[in-house]
Amino acid sequence: MGRRKKIKSFETEEAKKENLEKFSKEEKKRAIKFLTPPEEGMKYVILIGDGMGDFILKELNWKTPLEVAITPGMDFIASWGEIGWCQTIPSGLHPGSDVAIMGLLGYPPEKKYTGRGPIEAASKGLVLKPEDVAYRCNLVTLKFEGKDLIMEDYSAGHISTEEAIELIESINRYAGTDKIEIVPGKSYRHILIWRGGSGGLTTYPPHDLLGKNIWFAFEAYNEEPYLKEFIIKAIEILEKHPINLKRKSQNKPPANAIWPWGQGRTPELESFEKIWKLKGAVISAVDLVKGLAILAGLTFIEVPGATGYLDTNYEGKVDYGIEALKEHDLVVIHVEAPDEVSHEGSLELKIKAINEFDRRVVRYFLERIVEITDKYRILVCCDHLTPISIRTHSSKPVPWAIFDSVRNREKKKDLNFCEKTAYNSPIFFKSGPELLSYFLMREPLNLEES
Ligand SMILES: [Zn+2]
């Protein structure tokens, strides 16, 4: 480990506190005054680069990927508009896109979030009764090693959808009841619906258990004997299923167990339109984001070629977004690629993903929006950080920037859109809903608590 340069960063709670105390209340108030209630007919755009934010990296000479990436689009928004930071993940909740984006859509996750299961269920068009519980259900590969039970693969070798559907159908046929069934999805990702079931169980995401002895997690299901019985029956069916026998003979990991997790009842989200008096649309390749859009009563728009990866149809998302703004007041465009490559741990690809997001989404959007209006407000942000160094999500605050075409008529100073610039701004929001209400300016802000 080289000597760590003392530099302002998001990485510690102390740094955050110190930074919050750096600015006086007066300074915060002055900074926040710049936005006034929006003009009639204003169009709103939220561009989310999933997991773009990061920590400073030695390889980058103590800079972050956002800092070194080429981002004239986001720099423009920060330089002409406002930049700040936001605590999108409430303490005590996991730093997932589901939690963060629920907040950015204005719903406080600490009150509304019930689990990812029901959000995924909504994305598949499943409508649950209030007493029903939806679990995300993986097909997984478990393996005995002596007395240990190991989570060998959380995806059963990324099993094909075709094989998975056949396995799920067998499970439903022989183990399903009038209360429990699995709704097949894609590859290893499915939904288990337990009608009138319990949601209070402690469950563990299988990708967090990879390679570990999982008896503790498996025995946690004992709390709910009805569900446990279903799991055991499913394992018996999977164990001798022809598809798994074939997979074994081909040296592929068998899908020899189901793993329900992330459960909850459907969150009660009041319609976005009712709350904000704005008609909104969402564009994303990710099921969770789609599910949130549906639950919030927002229009979800499918874009051909949207993959959730580096090869996604960036311009297509913008084109569909511009089109949507003719009928809607607000559009949210979510791009997953920076998060995916951060999980892969590729610094090079992360910088590339940010460059692409800026060039093909942010700048392209700025180019095209003027075709339909000269009154627009644009928010660019990440949902959460996905630091390369940890290859997983972080709960630390995220940078954001807002540009208002009516108010921001001149450049304030040359700013680089990055964590450090954001962190040096007096505008900090302690939640996603606060950032959204600042952006939409529909509600007075209570800065005293910030
Ligand atoms: Zn992620």
Residues whose N, C-alpha, C, O or C-beta is under 5 A from the ligand:
A	BS01	ZN	D339
